[in-house]
């Protein structure tokens, strides 16, 4: 709905056509910068998070740094599309970038994990618009026949950020100081120049939108969505600490369920102005594939939030080394994307690609579930590559599968639902799986120390006063009773290997639980995805064909 000169409207080869295409390419650069900033932020922070948490003395609270980001980005993902319909794409997109940059600066200035979590929430408010509005602006700019070519660049951006992010995160985390600030703070400050460039391009190149929607903003939908998501996710985060049957936990779950009921009622009442129009959910294809989308989001984001901890804490890799260990996964995503896109475009078949991706992800996740403290790193690398290939196949076609169940008049909201439900799943997955890990690690470590009593090397270290008198080793001896210190893990770097061995084995076993649960969730998603009958898409027409001529190029 951005007011653009339509590429298909100009006479081919005319000066106006050439100018318009140059403008489209410049707008794409701005959108790609915004997407790169958002995607880079997630991967760069994952690699640096252990260092950040150790520096701020809040390793056990690190889940909130991701959860607060995900909560606010989920909520605002559902808002930005509707806001841009009412107020225009250009001002809403630039606002999203500005909020994200502000949040990045505040994160870089944070002095505690509590403040970091709050400021990550500010980042998330901006991040919610960077992806959803990029797709909306692209839909306005180019006709359907050309759209897949541009969407491939969006996928490439995520592949590049997945490569650059872990390495850059490890690099910044490894710096003691840079230009007067701790190295990890530059993992946030790097967003500033990228965001400024993206906002300037979009502000100058995207034209004013003349035909804006006249709907009123769905305030009731927003309020009830917040009432639903925030209590549910807070309950999941605090459940292991409070107890799942505690009054506070049950009260939050009840409040969240009440919010869900009220949200559904608000959406039904809002009609065309709803954040998520209810008629979309009457189509079983749309409902089932979004359920799969949410399950996959929970399983993947949850499992991958724990994998960097395994590489850094259990295997002792530096942040940079851990980032490089994720390269096989990145390569898998990129290669699979290059295979899946042309196959679906040529044949119109998406279900076989989706199911193949899920099978590979199930296999990879259960492989992760076998990783122990003494597992060779090459096994982790192969499993990560297999996981990446599955992700590349699955999410490359997930949006296509969801679109097959959406009526044309709801296509914009349907596209937004893809990000919305994936983010809901990812938010819940990170909160649940990190809570599961921190809840299980104490018992697993204590059991590992009991089993180590028969190890002569361990017994010799326990009975050596020169070993037990060291501060790092005293921390490990306290872990024998389940008192596992999770706010700062830097003591492992100075601990006696004989005393640290049971600790690392217990950590790995706690992580295995997370990976196994993730695998079960992906199995459920696989079964669910196999149920709907494939609604075959028509293969892409040749350029200049009848379909291209009939496709409008300006509106969602």
Backbone torsions as a table, in degrees:
resi	resn	phi	psi	omega
1	UNK	NA	1.0	172.4
2	UNK	-65.5	138.2	-177.5
3	UNK	-76.1	97.0	-179.3
4	UNK	-124.3	152.2	167.1
5	UNK	-73.0	126.2	-171.5
6	UNK	-77.0	130.8	-178.4
7	UNK	-56.1	-35.6	-177.9
8	UNK	-78.5	-8.3	-173.8
9	UNK	-86.0	-24.0	-177.0
10	UNK	-83.1	156.2	175.9
11	UNK	-70.8	125.7	-178.3
12	UNK	-54.3	133.8	178.5
13	UNK	86.5	-5.5	179.4
14	UNK	-76.0	161.8	177.8
15	UNK	-62.7	-39.1	179.9
16	UNK	-62.1	-40.7	179.7
17	UNK	-63.4	-42.1	-179.3
18	UNK	-65.0	-42.7	178.8
19	UNK	-62.4	-43.9	-177.9
20	UNK	-64.3	-40.2	179.5
21	UNK	-67.5	-35.3	175.4
22	UNK	-64.0	-39.3	179.4
23	UNK	-66.3	-40.0	177.2
24	UNK	-60.7	-43.2	179.7
25	UNK	-64.3	-38.4	178.1
26	UNK	-66.0	-41.1	177.5
27	UNK	-62.1	-40.1	177.7
28	UNK	-60.8	-37.9	177.0
29	UNK	-60.4	-44.8	178.4
30	UNK	-61.5	-44.4	179.3
31	UNK	-64.7	-41.3	179.6
32	UNK	-65.3	-36.3	176.0
33	UNK	-63.6	-42.3	178.2
34	UNK	-63.6	-44.2	177.9
35	UNK	-65.3	-40.6	179.3
36	UNK	-62.2	-41.9	179.3
37	UNK	-60.6	-46.5	-178.7
38	UNK	-65.9	-47.5	-178.8
39	UNK	-68.0	-39.7	179.0
40	UNK	-62.7	-39.5	-178.2
41	UNK	-58.9	-41.8	-177.9
42	UNK	-68.7	-41.5	-177.4
43	UNK	-77.1	-34.8	-178.4
44	UNK	-70.5	-36.3	179.9
45	UNK	-72.6	-36.3	178.5
46	UNK	-59.0	-40.1	-179.3
47	UNK	-72.1	-30.7	-175.4
48	UNK	-97.5	-3.1	-168.3
49	UNK	-65.4	-35.7	179.6
50	UNK	-63.3	-44.4	178.3
51	UNK	-62.5	-42.5	178.5
52	UNK	-60.5	-47.5	-177.5
53	UNK	-64.9	-39.8	177.3
54	UNK	-63.9	-42.3	-178.1
55	UNK	-66.5	-33.9	-178.8
56	UNK	-98.2	6.8	177.6
57	UNK	54.8	52.5	-178.9
58	UNK	-151.2	44.9	-178.1
59	UNK	-60.9	-39.6	-179.0
60	UNK	-69.9	-15.5	179.7
61	UNK	-101.5	6.2	-173.8
62	UNK	-64.3	-25.3	179.1
63	UNK	-57.2	-33.1	-178.7
64	UNK	-70.6	-26.1	177.3
65	UNK	-64.0	-33.6	175.7
66	UNK	-86.9	-40.7	-174.4
67	UNK	-65.2	-42.7	-179.7
68	UNK	-63.5	-38.8	176.8
69	UNK	-61.8	-46.6	-176.6
70	UNK	-68.4	-38.7	-179.8
71	UNK	-60.9	-50.9	-176.0
72	UNK	-69.8	-34.6	179.0
73	UNK	-70.6	-34.9	176.7
74	UNK	-62.8	-49.8	-176.8
75	UNK	-62.2	-45.3	-175.6
76	UNK	-76.3	-22.1	174.7
77	UNK	-58.0	-39.6	179.3
78	UNK	-73.0	-16.5	-175.4
79	UNK	-94.1	-38.9	-168.2
80	UNK	-62.0	-40.1	179.6
81	UNK	-59.8	-44.7	179.5
82	UNK	-67.4	-40.8	178.2
83	UNK	-62.5	-38.3	-179.8
84	UNK	-71.0	-28.3	174.3
85	UNK	-65.5	-34.1	-175.7
86	UNK	-86.8	-46.2	-172.0
87	UNK	-106.0	-7.1	179.6
88	UNK	103.3	147.5	-176.7
89	UNK	-66.3	-44.9	-171.2
90	UNK	-60.4	-53.9	-178.1
91	UNK	-66.7	-34.6	-178.5
92	UNK	-70.3	-41.4	178.9
93	UNK	-64.0	-45.8	-179.6
94	UNK	-63.4	-34.6	175.8
95	UNK	-64.4	-42.3	178.8
96	UNK	-60.4	-43.8	178.8
97	UNK	-63.1	-43.4	-178.6
98	UNK	-62.1	-43.2	179.3
99	UNK	-65.0	-40.3	179.7
100	UNK	-63.6	-43.8	179.5
101	UNK	-64.5	-42.4	176.8
102	UNK	-59.0	-45.8	178.0
103	UNK	-61.1	-36.3	179.1
104	UNK	-64.0	-43.7	179.4
105	UNK	-63.1	-43.7	179.7
106	UNK	-63.9	-39.8	177.0
107	UNK	-61.1	-41.1	178.4
108	UNK	-64.2	-23.4	179.9
109	UNK	-94.6	-4.9	-173.8
110	UNK	-60.3	140.5	-179.8
111	UNK	-113.0	1.8	177.6
112	UNK	-154.5	161.7	178.8
113	UNK	-65.8	-29.8	178.3
114	UNK	-64.1	-47.6	178.5
115	UNK	-67.4	-36.1	178.0
116	UNK	-61.7	-42.5	178.9
117	UNK	-62.4	-40.9	178.5
118	UNK	-63.6	-45.4	-177.0
119	UNK	-72.2	-29.0	172.9
120	UNK	-65.0	-32.4	174.5
121	UNK	-63.3	-38.0	175.9
122	UNK	-63.4	-43.4	175.7
123	UNK	-56.1	-44.3	-177.6
124	UNK	-61.8	-33.8	177.9
125	UNK	-59.2	-41.1	177.4
126	UNK	-74.9	-38.8	-175.6
127	UNK	-62.4	-30.3	-178.3
128	UNK	-57.6	-27.1	-178.3
129	UNK	-93.6	-16.5	-172.3
130	UNK	-67.8	-37.9	179.2
131	UNK	-86.6	-48.9	-175.5
132	UNK	-62.2	-39.8	-179.8
133	UNK	-76.0	-27.6	175.9
134	UNK	-62.2	-44.8	177.8
135	UNK	-66.4	-37.9	180.0
136	UNK	-65.2	-44.9	179.6
137	UNK	-65.6	-39.9	177.5
138	UNK	-61.8	-41.2	178.6
139	UNK	-61.1	-37.1	178.2
140	UNK	-69.1	-34.0	-168.8
141	UNK	-80.4	-41.4	-168.9
142	UNK	-127.7	151.9	177.6
143	UNK	-70.5	163.4	-175.6
144	UNK	-57.6	-38.6	-176.9
145	UNK	-61.6	-28.7	-179.0
146	UNK	-96.9	-10.2	-168.5
147	UNK	-66.5	-38.3	-176.7
148	UNK	-62.5	-32.6	179.2
149	UNK	-63.8	-40.2	178.8
150	UNK	-74.5	-36.8	178.8
151	UNK	-63.4	-28.6	176.7
152	UNK	-61.1	-34.7	176.4
153	UNK	-66.6	-35.9	175.9
154	UNK	-59.8	-45.8	177.9
155	UNK	-61.4	-38.4	179.4
156	UNK	-63.8	-35.9	178.7
157	UNK	-60.4	-43.3	179.7
158	UNK	-66.8	-35.0	176.3
159	UNK	-64.9	-44.2	179.4
160	UNK	-64.5	-43.7	-179.4
161	UNK	-65.2	-33.1	178.1
162	UNK	-67.4	-26.9	176.1
163	UNK	-81.7	-49.3	-174.2
164	UNK	-71.2	-39.7	-172.8
165	UNK	-57.6	-55.9	-179.3
166	UNK	-60.5	-38.6	-179.9
167	UNK	-68.1	-45.4	178.8
168	UNK	-64.9	-40.5	178.4
169	UNK	-61.5	-43.4	177.0
170	UNK	-65.1	-37.9	178.8
171	UNK	-63.2	-49.9	-179.4
172	UNK	-64.6	-39.9	-180.0
173	UNK	-65.1	-29.2	-179.4
174	UNK	-80.1	-11.9	178.3
175	UNK	-82.9	129.7	175.3
176	UNK	-68.6	-41.2	-178.3
177	UNK	-158.2	147.5	176.4
178	UNK	-146.7	119.5	-179.4
179	UNK	53.2	41.7	174.1
180	UNK	84.4	1.3	180.0
181	UNK	-126.3	151.5	176.4
182	UNK	-55.3	143.8	-174.9
183	UNK	-54.9	-41.5	-175.6
184	UNK	-65.4	-22.9	-179.2
185	UNK	-66.8	-24.8	178.6
186	UNK	-73.9	-13.8	172.0
187	UNK	-64.5	-23.4	175.2
188	UNK	-95.1	-41.4	-176.4
189	UNK	-64.4	-24.4	-178.3
190	UNK	-63.0	-20.7	179.9
191	UNK	-70.1	-22.8	-172.9
192	UNK	-61.9	-56.0	-179.3
193	UNK	-63.8	-35.6	180.0
194	UNK	-65.1	-44.8	-179.2
195	UNK	-65.1	-41.1	179.1
196	UNK	-61.8	-44.0	179.6
197	UNK	-62.8	-44.2	-179.9
198	UNK	-61.7	-44.9	-178.1
199	UNK	-65.2	-40.5	-179.7
200	UNK	-64.5	-40.7	180.0
201	UNK	-65.8	-47.9	-178.0
202	UNK	-66.1	-41.5	-179.4
203	UNK	-62.9	-33.0	-176.2
204	UNK	-91.1	-24.4	-171.9
205	UNK	-106.6	-28.6	179.3
206	UNK	-82.6	126.0	-176.2
207	UNK	-80.8	163.7	-179.6
208	UNK	-65.4	140.1	-178.1
209	UNK	-90.7	112.2	-174.0
210	UNK	-82.1	-33.5	-173.4
211	UNK	-103.2	79.9	-176.9
212	UNK	-91.7	153.7	178.9
213	UNK	-66.4	148.2	-178.6
214	UNK	-100.5	5.6	-179.9
215	UNK	-65.5	147.8	170.3
216	UNK	-76.9	152.0	179.9
217	UNK	-68.3	139.0	-176.5
218	UNK	-81.3	78.1	-178.2
219	UNK	-66.3	-40.2	-180.0
220	UNK	-63.2	-39.0	178.2
221	UNK	-63.3	-42.3	178.5
222	UNK	-63.1	-48.0	-176.7
223	UNK	-62.4	-43.4	-178.6
224	UNK	-73.3	-29.2	175.9
225	UNK	-66.2	-42.5	175.3
226	UNK	-62.0	-44.0	179.8
227	UNK	-61.9	-29.1	179.6
228	UNK	-79.4	-53.2	-169.0
229	UNK	-75.6	-43.5	-173.4
230	UNK	-63.7	-49.7	178.7
231	UNK	-63.0	-40.1	-179.0
232	UNK	-62.0	-46.4	-178.1
233	UNK	-71.1	-34.5	176.3
234	UNK	-66.0	-37.5	177.7
235	UNK	-64.6	-41.6	178.9
236	UNK	-64.3	-39.3	-178.6
237	UNK	-69.2	-41.1	-174.2
238	UNK	-94.9	-9.2	-176.8
239	UNK	-53.4	-47.6	179.9
240	UNK	-62.6	-29.3	-179.2
241	UNK	-81.4	-45.1	-177.2
242	UNK	-80.5	-27.2	-170.4
243	UNK	101.4	133.7	-174.9
244	UNK	-68.0	-23.5	179.5
245	UNK	-97.1	4.2	-179.9
246	UNK	-67.6	152.7	-177.5
247	UNK	-60.1	-40.4	-179.9
248	UNK	-63.1	-42.3	179.9
249	UNK	-65.0	-48.7	-179.8
250	UNK	-63.4	-35.8	179.0
251	UNK	-64.6	-40.2	178.4
252	UNK	-66.8	-40.8	176.5
253	UNK	-61.3	-42.7	179.7
254	UNK	-63.6	-40.8	179.2
255	UNK	-65.5	-40.2	178.1
256	UNK	-64.2	-41.2	178.3
257	UNK	-66.7	-37.4	174.8
258	UNK	-61.7	-42.5	177.3
259	UNK	-61.5	-36.6	178.5
260	UNK	-64.2	-45.7	179.0
261	UNK	-61.0	-45.2	-179.9
262	UNK	-65.4	-35.6	178.0
263	UNK	-64.4	-43.8	179.3
264	UNK	-63.1	-39.9	178.0
265	UNK	-66.2	-39.5	179.6
266	UNK	-65.4	-37.9	179.1
267	UNK	-67.7	-38.7	178.2
268	UNK	-65.2	-39.7	-178.5
269	UNK	-72.4	-32.4	-175.3
270	UNK	-73.3	-22.8	178.7
271	UNK	62.9	-126.3	-177.1
272	UNK	-67.5	-18.5	-180.0
273	UNK	-87.8	-0.6	-175.1
274	UNK	-65.3	149.8	175.1
275	UNK	-63.4	-41.3	177.2
276	UNK	-130.7	94.8	-177.5
277	UNK	-56.3	128.0	-175.3
278	UNK	-65.2	-28.4	179.0
279	UNK	-58.2	-25.4	179.8
280	UNK	-60.8	-35.8	-173.6
281	UNK	-78.4	-7.1	176.3
282	UNK	-75.0	-17.4	177.5
283	UNK	-86.2	119.4	-176.1
284	UNK	-62.1	-32.1	177.9
285	UNK	-60.8	-46.5	-179.6
286	UNK	-63.1	-46.1	-176.0
287	UNK	-67.3	-45.3	-176.6
288	UNK	-66.9	-45.9	-177.6
289	UNK	-70.7	-27.3	173.5
290	UNK	-73.2	-31.4	173.4
291	UNK	-64.5	-42.4	175.7
292	UNK	-61.5	-43.9	179.0
293	UNK	-56.2	-44.1	-178.2
294	UNK	-69.9	-40.7	178.4
295	UNK	-64.0	-43.7	179.4
296	UNK	-64.6	-41.4	177.6
297	UNK	-58.8	-44.6	179.8
298	UNK	-63.8	-46.1	-176.4
299	UNK	-67.4	-43.9	-175.7
300	UNK	-72.4	-52.6	-179.0
301	UNK	-63.0	-38.4	-179.9
302	UNK	-64.8	-47.7	-179.0
303	UNK	-66.3	-41.3	-176.9
304	UNK	-75.0	-11.5	172.7
305	UNK	-77.0	-20.3	-178.7
306	UNK	-95.7	-29.9	-175.9
307	UNK	-57.6	-43.7	176.8
308	UNK	-60.9	-32.1	177.1
309	UNK	-66.0	-38.6	177.0
310	UNK	-62.0	-46.3	-176.3
311	UNK	-66.5	-38.2	-175.3
312	UNK	-87.9	-43.8	-175.0
313	UNK	-84.9	-45.4	-176.6
314	UNK	-81.8	-45.6	-177.1
315	UNK	-90.3	-10.0	174.4
316	UNK	74.4	22.9	179.5
317	UNK	-79.0	152.7	172.9
318	UNK	-73.6	163.7	177.2
319	UNK	-56.0	-39.5	179.1
320	UNK	-66.2	-43.1	178.9
321	UNK	-64.1	-40.5	177.9
322	UNK	-63.6	-38.4	177.0
323	UNK	-63.2	-41.7	179.1
324	UNK	-66.8	-30.0	177.9
325	UNK	-67.3	-18.4	178.2
326	UNK	-87.8	-2.3	-180.0
327	UNK	-60.8	-39.1	176.6
328	UNK	-57.7	-37.4	177.7
329	UNK	-64.6	-43.2	179.8
330	UNK	-62.3	-45.4	179.2
331	UNK	-62.3	-38.0	177.1
332	UNK	-61.2	-42.7	179.0
333	UNK	-62.2	-46.3	-176.9
334	UNK	-65.3	-47.3	-177.7
335	UNK	-64.2	-44.8	-179.8
336	UNK	-61.9	-38.7	178.9
337	UNK	-63.5	-37.5	179.2
338	UNK	-70.0	-24.2	178.6
339	UNK	-86.8	-45.8	-172.8
340	UNK	-66.6	-44.5	-176.3
341	UNK	-58.4	-55.6	178.9
342	UNK	-61.2	-35.3	-179.8
343	UNK	-63.8	-47.6	-179.5
344	UNK	-66.9	-39.0	179.2
345	UNK	-62.4	-40.0	-176.6
346	UNK	-76.8	-40.7	-172.4
347	UNK	-102.1	-22.0	-174.8
348	UNK	78.2	2.8	-178.2
349	UNK	-97.8	124.1	-179.4
350	UNK	-117.7	-25.8	-172.4
351	UNK	-65.8	-41.2	-179.2
352	UNK	-63.8	-35.2	178.1
353	UNK	-68.5	-44.3	180.0
354	UNK	-61.4	-46.5	-178.6
355	UNK	-66.8	-38.7	177.3
356	UNK	-62.0	-43.1	177.9
357	UNK	-60.7	-42.1	179.5
358	UNK	-65.6	-41.0	178.1
359	UNK	-59.9	-44.6	179.5
360	UNK	-64.4	-38.5	179.0
361	UNK	-67.3	-38.6	176.3
362	UNK	-61.4	-47.7	-179.6
363	UNK	-60.6	-43.9	-178.3
364	UNK	-65.7	-41.5	-176.8
365	UNK	-68.1	-40.3	175.8
366	UNK	-67.5	-30.3	173.9
367	UNK	-65.0	-43.2	174.5
368	UNK	-55.7	-35.2	-178.4
369	UNK	-67.5	-9.0	176.9
370	UNK	-99.8	-3.5	-176.1
371	UNK	-67.7	125.2	178.5
372	UNK	-117.5	179.5	-177.8
373	UNK	-64.3	-28.5	-177.4
374	UNK	-105.6	14.6	177.6
375	UNK	-71.0	136.6	179.8
376	UNK	-64.9	142.6	-177.0
377	UNK	-64.8	-27.1	-179.4
378	UNK	-63.2	-30.9	177.4
379	UNK	-67.3	-40.6	176.6
380	UNK	-62.1	-40.8	-179.9
381	UNK	-63.6	-42.8	179.5
382	UNK	-66.8	-43.1	178.7
383	UNK	-61.9	-39.5	178.1
384	UNK	-64.9	-40.0	177.2
385	UNK	-63.6	-41.4	177.8
386	UNK	-63.7	-41.0	177.6
387	UNK	-62.3	-44.9	180.0
388	UNK	-62.3	-40.5	179.1
389	UNK	-64.0	-40.7	177.5
390	UNK	-64.3	-42.1	177.9
391	UNK	-61.7	-44.3	-179.1
392	UNK	-60.8	-38.6	177.2
393	UNK	-71.9	-44.0	-172.0
394	UNK	-69.4	-57.0	-174.1
395	UNK	-75.9	-18.2	176.4
396	UNK	-64.4	-34.7	-176.4
397	UNK	-109.8	-4.0	-178.7
398	UNK	-60.1	-42.2	179.7
399	UNK	-63.3	-37.8	177.6
400	UNK	-63.2	-44.4	179.7
401	UNK	-61.3	-40.4	179.6
402	UNK	-68.4	-39.2	-178.9
403	UNK	-63.8	-27.8	-179.3
404	UNK	-66.0	-18.5	-180.0
405	UNK	-104.1	14.8	-177.2
406	UNK	-114.5	132.1	175.0
407	UNK	-69.7	151.9	-176.5
408	UNK	-55.4	-36.8	-176.5
409	UNK	-70.7	-14.1	179.3
410	UNK	-111.7	15.4	-173.4
411	UNK	-62.0	-38.8	179.3
412	UNK	-62.6	-48.0	178.2
413	UNK	-65.4	-35.2	179.1
414	UNK	-64.9	-39.6	177.1
415	UNK	-64.4	-40.1	177.7
416	UNK	-65.1	-32.0	-178.7
417	UNK	-63.6	-29.9	179.7
418	UNK	-58.4	-52.3	178.9
419	UNK	-67.3	-40.3	-176.6
420	UNK	-59.2	-52.7	-176.2
421	UNK	-73.2	-32.1	175.6
422	UNK	-65.2	-40.6	179.5
423	UNK	-68.4	-37.2	175.7
424	UNK	-60.3	-47.0	178.3
425	UNK	-62.1	-43.7	-179.8
426	UNK	-63.5	-40.8	178.5
427	UNK	-62.0	-48.2	179.1
428	UNK	-64.5	-40.2	-178.9
429	UNK	-62.7	-45.1	178.9
430	UNK	-61.8	-46.7	-178.7
431	UNK	-63.7	-45.9	-177.0
432	UNK	-68.1	-46.8	-173.5
433	UNK	-71.8	-38.5	176.0
434	UNK	-67.8	-38.2	175.8
435	UNK	-64.1	-40.2	178.2
436	UNK	-62.4	-43.0	-179.9
437	UNK	-64.6	-51.5	-178.1
438	UNK	-66.7	-27.1	177.2
439	UNK	-74.1	-29.2	-176.2
440	UNK	-95.2	-20.6	-168.9
441	UNK	-65.5	-34.2	-178.9
442	UNK	-61.8	-49.8	-179.8
443	UNK	-65.1	-39.5	-178.3
444	UNK	-67.3	-40.3	178.7
445	UNK	-67.1	-43.8	179.0
446	UNK	-60.8	-41.1	178.8
447	UNK	-65.6	-37.6	178.9
448	UNK	-64.8	-36.8	177.9
449	UNK	-70.3	-35.0	176.4
450	UNK	-64.9	-40.6	178.8
451	UNK	-68.3	-27.7	-177.8
452	UNK	-75.0	-8.5	-177.3
453	UNK	-60.8	-24.0	-180.0
454	UNK	-89.5	0.8	-179.6
455	UNK	-88.3	115.9	-177.7
456	UNK	-58.2	-37.9	-179.3
457	UNK	-64.6	-41.9	178.3
458	UNK	-65.6	-43.3	-179.3
459	UNK	-62.2	-40.8	178.7
460	UNK	-63.0	-39.8	-179.9
461	UNK	-68.0	-39.7	179.9
462	UNK	-64.3	-32.9	-176.8
463	UNK	-93.3	7.3	-179.8
464	UNK	-101.6	108.3	-177.8
465	UNK	-59.2	-30.7	-179.8
466	UNK	-68.9	-21.2	177.7
467	UNK	-89.6	-49.8	-175.4
468	UNK	-68.8	-18.0	-179.5
469	UNK	-80.3	-11.3	-179.3
470	UNK	-78.4	143.3	-172.6
471	UNK	-60.3	-44.3	-178.2
472	UNK	-64.3	-37.0	-179.4
473	UNK	-73.4	-29.5	175.2
474	UNK	-62.4	-37.5	177.3
475	UNK	-61.6	-43.6	179.4
476	UNK	-66.2	-38.0	178.2
477	UNK	-63.9	-34.0	175.5
478	UNK	-67.1	-27.4	-180.0
479	UNK	-69.9	-14.4	178.6
480	UNK	-61.2	-27.2	179.7
481	UNK	-97.4	11.8	178.5
482	UNK	92.3	2.1	179.0
483	UNK	-84.1	75.5	-175.0
484	UNK	-86.2	118.0	179.4
485	UNK	-76.9	116.1	-176.5
486	UNK	-116.0	5.1	178.0
487	UNK	-86.5	-21.5	179.5
488	UNK	-154.9	117.0	-175.7
489	UNK	-102.2	9.1	-175.7
490	UNK	-66.3	-17.3	179.2
491	UNK	-62.2	-24.2	-179.7
492	UNK	-62.4	-28.1	-179.3
493	UNK	-69.0	-21.3	-176.3
494	UNK	-112.8	1.4	-173.8
495	UNK	-81.4	155.7	174.8
496	UNK	-68.0	128.6	-176.9
497	UNK	-57.2	-31.1	-178.7
498	UNK	-69.3	-35.8	177.3
499	UNK	-80.8	-28.8	-177.8
500	UNK	-76.8	-25.2	-174.7
501	UNK	-56.4	-50.5	178.6
502	UNK	-63.0	-36.1	178.5
503	UNK	-59.6	-46.3	-178.6
504	UNK	-67.6	-37.2	177.1
505	UNK	-64.2	-40.9	177.9
506	UNK	-65.4	-39.9	176.3
507	UNK	-59.9	-46.7	-178.1
508	UNK	-62.2	-39.5	180.0
509	UNK	-65.8	-37.8	176.8
510	UNK	-64.4	-37.2	177.8
511	UNK	-69.4	-33.3	178.1
512	UNK	-59.6	-36.0	178.2
513	UNK	-60.3	-44.8	-179.7
514	UNK	-60.4	-47.1	-177.9
515	UNK	-64.5	-38.1	179.7
516	UNK	-66.1	-41.8	177.4
517	UNK	-63.3	-40.5	176.6
518	UNK	-59.4	-42.5	178.7
519	UNK	-62.5	-40.2	178.2
520	UNK	-63.9	-41.5	178.3
521	UNK	-62.4	-39.8	178.4
522	UNK	-68.6	-33.0	174.8
523	UNK	-62.8	-43.2	177.4
524	UNK	-61.6	-42.5	178.2
525	UNK	-62.0	-38.9	179.1
526	UNK	-62.3	-46.7	179.0
527	UNK	-62.2	-43.4	-178.7
528	UNK	-64.7	-41.2	-178.8
529	UNK	-67.5	-23.9	-179.3
530	UNK	-79.2	-14.7	-174.2
531	UNK	-71.2	-52.7	-174.6
532	UNK	-64.6	144.4	174.2
533	UNK	-76.0	134.5	-176.5
534	UNK	-64.9	129.4	172.9
535	UNK	-97.0	97.5	-170.7
536	UNK	-62.0	127.6	173.8
537	UNK	-80.3	146.3	175.0
538	UNK	-69.3	133.9	175.0
539	UNK	-57.8	152.7	-176.7
540	UNK	-62.2	136.2	177.2
541	UNK	-76.1	157.8	177.1
542	UNK	-66.8	148.6	178.9
543	UNK	-55.1	135.8	179.2
544	UNK	86.4	2.6	-179.7
545	UNK	-75.2	-178.4	-175.7
546	UNK	-62.9	-36.4	-177.1
547	UNK	-66.3	-39.5	179.0
548	UNK	-62.9	-38.0	-176.7
549	UNK	-67.6	-29.7	-175.7
550	UNK	-88.0	-17.3	-173.3
551	UNK	-76.4	122.9	175.5
552	UNK	-68.8	152.2	-173.3
553	UNK	-116.6	10.1	-172.7
554	UNK	-123.1	-20.1	-174.5
555	UNK	-126.7	156.2	175.5
556	UNK	-67.0	NA	NA
